[in-house]
Amino acid sequence: MNLQELNGKLSQIKDKLIAIEQKTANRIFLSCEADNAYAVNKFLFEDVGCRFVIATGIDSDDCFEVLYHYSYDQTGCVITIKAFIRDRQQPAIESITPFLPAAEWIEREIHDILGIDFKGHPNLRRLILADDWPEGVYPLRKEVKK
Amino acid sequence: MKESIRKPVLAVGPFHPLQEEMEFFQLTIDGEKVTDIDVRLSYNHRGIEKISESLQFDQVPFLVSRICGICSASHPLAYVQAVEELAGIKPPERALYVRTIINELERIHSHLLWVGLAGHFIGYDTVFMWAWKYREPVLDLLEEISGNRNNYGNVRVGGCREDVPNETIPKILKGLDAIEKKTEMLTKAVLDDPVLHARLKGVGVLTKEAAVKYAVTGPTARGSGIAIDVRRDDPYAAYADLDWNVITQPEGDVFAKAVVRLLEILESVKMVRGALKKLPNGPIATEVKEIPPGEAVGRAEAPRGETFHYVRSDGGNRPVRHKIRAPSYVNVPSFKASCIGADIADVTITLAAVDPCYSCTERLAVVDRHGSVTHDYETLLRLSRQKTQRIKKDIGAPELKLEDF
């Protein structure tokens, strides 16, 4: 899907986005605030028909980012939704697992490694950290050294 | 969470020092039927994403090739493609072909390995022995090219480290002929065997709708009638120049996935042959100076499905974030859709059908509704084989003999 077609489709949720950036012909990045991420995800999955690939949690300097990667397989386009979580003390974002079971594991993983709370997740227990890993230590945060 | 630790079921222990990936499936059963499945994983979490942040861009391929012993070509390829996109690097033509050749040989050996294991799980140990025998020459070819049977360490940002020498081409072609002949025979044997039809058809069905919801990839998706393949949809390396087909089967059962894999081996043979024929002359790597700040994604079709890497750079010599998604990460959760309601005897082969790493399938325990362990892995394997035996007897099929091969 080229940017023009996507732009046409995205016009319905344009007010929820901060920016649309096309890095190369097949790589599109959409930015939004955490509060709007649920709606944008739902739109890409249900209305555009993208395939969920994975999400990436990142500790940026002043905020947390959750990147949701989607693939539009008809044209081989990777669309990434970049959601910014500004609250560093109690980072939280709405879970997309209720409509997209494929996201269950990765939301649990991001919760493990960055301590982001996925509100509405049906089963937010530990996925990758050991059972005896201390509470409140999130290994992928920048303050945790290797 | 705490509660599940106290359950005696975990005492079965998902650890095995020889295996790289450990997972633990907890099945809740009612009589013979599976009513729920729970997966625990990361018993051997190696923190590769975190380690990657401490390595230089050109060191990371060696790290990611060790994510999986079998997919040790696809992970580094997805990674370097992300970095090359980030930095706007175009590798030389010959490097793209070498990458294609190695990745397709990897797919052939991985699929043959799966065919063998699947045979083992349903009590066809002859298939196991022979499929793995046919796999050996593929590893020899890979060793000839890269110096290693696995962990080829051949791909780097900007190209490849080792070339496919022109003088080895006749030898590779000869090897391919042998592999093709054996695979054709194996495919025919599977398609003609009434026992396998009875044993695997309608078992572990993953419907197309469930496959979309669980976002599965690779042969798991293609076996459910979803024609996705990164090699075709978002072409990389030399795939766009080659003549090949995406194999799909609509049924979604174990049989469909087996057929997809067997036919894919033949497509891969075709691709390697095509790539060797078209192999352009020239260098295999270009010089890489620095990686600018930015972010990019790279993906490759591994034997099990799409491998996805996301890399972010701040302009230094190390990635600030490197996210990796292996295909089993999305394929394994689909068991919730394919196993619930199934017979216990069908569970091993259903789990094996998405081809998680070998270890995944060996971590099984069945819990009855009171939470105690009733069946371990050995029992499940026995149940699975007994069912095959019953079917054989019912339809009066002869025992599979060595001479049949």
Interface residues (C-beta under 8 A of the other chain):
Chain A: K23 T24 N26 R27 F29 R51 F52 V53 I54 T56 I58 L67 H69 S71 D73 Q74 T75 G76 C77 V78 T80 L100 P101 A102 E104 W105 I106 R125 R126 L127 I128 L129 A130 D131 P139 L140 K146
Chain B: M1 I5 L41 S42 H45 G47 E49 K50 I51 E53 S54 E85 V212 K213 Y214 A215 I228 V230 D233 D234 P235 G294 E295 A296 V297 R299 E306 F308 Y310 R312 R321 K323 R325 Y329 V330 P333 K336
